[in-house]
Amino acid sequence: MEWMLQVVDEIDDAIGALRLCSLGLAAEIGLVAAGGLGMGAIGAAIATGAEVSLICSAAIVLSLAAALKIHGSYLGDRSASGSRGEPPLL
């Protein structure tokens, strides 16, 4: 009886890991889509002759979002590797 519970627990763990992986993948795809739409909106604003201050504001927000994403991935890589003072290899 106990081995059946162990098998069910292992299956549940595998399903949970797949669910978390799919959620992370969906979040990454969403970030790429949002970045692409943001760049497209900036291009459309330039093409239609929008105000320079609005175009610059949109570019600043987009670059800040990219910097935060890069910083977040750096922190994730750093915590996964266990190293504290070494910069990531590029």
C-alpha positions as CSV (number, residue, x, y, z in Angstrom):
1,M,0.0,0.0,0.0
2,E,2.8,2.4,0.8
3,W,4.5,1.9,-2.5
4,M,1.3,3.0,-4.3
5,L,1.3,6.2,-2.3
6,Q,4.9,6.7,-3.3
7,V,4.2,6.2,-7.0
8,V,1.2,8.6,-6.8
9,D,3.4,11.2,-5.0
10,E,6.1,10.9,-7.7
11,I,3.6,11.4,-10.5
12,D,2.2,14.4,-8.7
13,D,5.7,15.9,-8.4
14,A,6.3,15.3,-12.1
15,I,3.1,17.0,-13.0
16,G,3.8,19.9,-10.7
17,A,7.3,20.4,-12.3
18,L,5.8,20.4,-15.8
19,R,3.2,22.9,-14.7
20,L,5.8,25.3,-13.3
21,C,7.9,24.9,-16.4
22,S,5.0,25.8,-18.7
23,L,4.1,28.8,-16.6
24,G,7.7,30.1,-16.8
25,L,7.8,29.5,-20.5
26,A,4.5,31.4,-21.0
27,A,5.9,34.3,-18.9
28,E,9.1,34.4,-21.1
29,I,7.1,34.4,-24.3
30,G,4.8,37.1,-22.9
31,L,7.9,39.3,-22.2
32,V,9.2,38.9,-25.7
33,A,5.8,39.7,-27.2
34,A,5.4,42.8,-25.0
35,G,8.9,44.0,-26.0
36,G,8.1,43.4,-29.7
37,L,4.9,45.3,-29.4
38,G,6.6,48.1,-27.6
39,M,9.2,48.5,-30.2
40,G,6.5,48.4,-32.9
41,A,4.6,51.1,-31.1
42,I,7.7,53.3,-31.0
43,G,8.3,52.7,-34.7
44,A,4.7,53.6,-35.5
45,A,4.9,56.7,-33.4
46,I,8.1,57.8,-35.3
47,A,6.4,57.0,-38.6
48,T,3.3,59.1,-37.8
49,G,5.3,62.0,-36.4
50,A,4.4,61.9,-32.7
51,E,5.9,64.2,-30.2
52,V,9.6,63.6,-29.5
53,S,9.0,63.6,-25.7
54,L,6.4,60.8,-26.0
55,I,8.7,58.7,-28.2
56,C,11.6,59.2,-25.7
57,S,9.4,58.3,-22.8
58,A,8.3,55.1,-24.5
59,A,12.0,54.3,-25.3
60,I,13.0,54.9,-21.7
61,V,10.2,52.7,-20.3
62,L,11.1,49.9,-22.8
63,S,14.8,50.1,-22.0
64,L,14.1,50.1,-18.2
65,A,12.0,47.0,-18.6
66,A,14.8,45.3,-20.5
67,A,17.3,46.3,-17.9
68,L,15.1,44.9,-15.1
69,K,14.7,41.6,-17.1
70,I,18.5,41.3,-17.6
71,H,19.1,42.1,-13.9
72,G,16.5,39.5,-12.9
73,S,18.1,36.8,-15.0
74,Y,21.5,37.7,-13.6
75,L,20.1,37.3,-10.1
76,G,18.5,34.0,-11.0
77,D,21.8,32.7,-12.5
78,R,23.7,33.9,-9.6
79,S,21.5,32.2,-7.0
80,A,21.4,29.0,-9.0
81,S,25.2,28.7,-9.3
82,G,25.8,29.5,-5.6
83,S,28.6,32.0,-6.4
84,R,28.4,35.4,-4.8
85,G,31.1,37.6,-6.1
86,E,31.8,36.4,-9.6
87,P,30.2,38.2,-12.6
88,P,28.5,35.9,-15.2
89,L,30.6,34.8,-18.2
90,L,29.3,36.3,-21.4
